[in-house]
Amino acid sequence: MMFNKILLPIDMQDRNTAQEALREAARYLAGPEAELHVMSVMPGLNMPMVAAYFPEDTVEKALKELECELAQLIKETVPELAHCHEHICEGNAAKQIIKQANKLDVDLIVMPSHNYSRMENILIGSVTSRVVERAHCSVMVLRLAKQKK
């Protein structure tokens, strides 16, 4: 099955998984005019208690840096894609992914599955399950090959 507009949320702290997911998501694009929207979500620092400990421009600087890293990763991994767009946001990952999917009116969300321990999976896998529950479109959970240690 091919899609015209795909949203791919990636975790920039796991570059190997991010690169594999980028290559894999690109394979599902319907053609040269199809769009791949790659997003990364920074955990929210906008809670008043947390924000009080950081200079005012910390969030903006961190988001800008994340945007540069994401753009570089895309350029290195899938330079052939003409319609690849980066989106950076902050806050609750599941909520931001759903919000972005609705805003862009995508027809597929590709969720890379990380190879976490069972305990981590209970906590982290909840983002994927919340996206699956709330998405207006199809969601593909991408099982990537386990990294050799």
C-alpha angles and dihedrals in degrees: 000000000000129000136204099209122028128180116206117186111198136186109231090202089069103053096170093055090042092053093046091048091050092053092045096047090050089060090065096056112117095224147313093307094050116109130231113198112195118193138182124194122211113207110255120269093172094098106115094232093051096038091056089070095056133065112259096254096048095100094047092049092048092049091049091050091048090050091053092048091049093049090050093049091051092047091051096043108037107014090155094067111104097187105045117134131188124220124186124188142159133229138041107008099217093046093047093048092051092044091051093045090053094044093051094037092224122186096213137028114200112204114194111219114221121213099241131160115265093260093051090046092057089058103032098035087063090079090060093045092050091050091050091050096048106032120115091210141040117300122205117200105209115214107202125199113270113260114243112239 
